[in-house]
Amino acid sequence: MLSGLATTDHFTSKTLSVEDRRLILFLIVVLVDDDGCLTGLYERIVAEFSHRHGHWAYAKSIPELQSSASKWLGRAAVRRPRWDRIVDLVVLGVPAERQEKMLAFAAGLYCAAARQPHPDHTYEGEVRSPSWAQLPSVSVVTIQQDLIQGARHVADEDDRPVEVASNFDSTAGDVLPSFVQGDLRDELVRLTAKLEAETRRRVAAESVLDNQVRDWRRLQAENELLRGMKGADDERLRQQFIETTTLRLRNYEVSAEKRAIADFCMNLLETLHPTAAADTLRRLIDDQVAAIPQPPRSSGAAIEFLRHSQTERAKGRTRLVKDEAERRRNNAAARDLADRLNKFYSS
């Protein structure tokens, strides 16, 4: 969470005011764990409030809470967090001994951002503004140093020994020499500048890494899209191959039926006209077939082109039985071939 936020200038939204950015940055610095993340806080919020009807975290999972909270707590925030949510976050994310002070600072920053004297009628604590509240741009280091100095000041106040009356002036020993104070001050300024420079370099490196990860995800999505398109093309080619094979089988069936019918007509004409030449009868059959309009695609049922007497049908019955048996064998072989092709491409 802190990796992309070095100062209040690193918020992506331009709709937030300077006061809103100070408030959100303060909450992030206070609430993040040692790894700079808010995941543990979200887990505690879900465990505490997800079953409380009417609460802002009611019935939300951790991913859903992270998605909704990113709109008011994070680098991409677009609005100021509500005060009741700030209270819940501080109560669950800050140790008990620091909650009162952090709520006081949060109340001061919230009132400055909301332009109101008090955050909520339910809040009875103190309203304070941190020392950096009026700075034009606040960094994470500034907030952390202020919190550390405040903690040290409290510790010093608690650990201060009881003063004992003495006959000599002890104030001289409490004040460090001026050259020591100057060296310490210069060292502190140098270390602070070095820390801020390191923070800027780390933020820049993480920004580059984020861009690379974003590019990698985009390329991965494009790769998945190309794989899907290739799979669709393979499926379309498979379907086309199966349709082509089926059409070839149907063409073979129609050709076999056509030859059977032509042979049947030839035998019939040879019986009726034994003296006619075979070429003449064949041309006659071809002319008759060409004159017949194109019939609809059949499913293998026999089509009666010529009507003839009972005696003539009896003569060609044996031939038709043989042709039908041959056609069925061809159909069975074609179906077997189609089934094997389907199994081959579906495996």
LINUR-V10946 format. One line per field, one symbol per residue. ss: DSSP state (@ for helix, = for strand, . for the rest). Layout:
BEGIN
ss->???
END
This chain:
BEGIN
ss->.@@@..=@@@.......@@@@@@@@@@@@@@.......@@@@@@@@@@@............@@@@@@@@.............@@@@@@@@@@@..@@@@@@@@@@@@@@@@@@@........................=@@@@@@@@@@@@@@@@@@@@...........@@@@...@@@@@@@@@@@@@@@@@@@@@@@@@@@@@@@@@@@@@@@@@@@@@@@@@@@@@@@@@@@@@@@@@@@@@@@@@@@@@@@@@@@@@@@@@@@@@@@.....@@@@@@@@@@@@@@..................@@@@@@.@@@@@@@@@@@@@@@@@@@@@@@@@@@@@@.
END
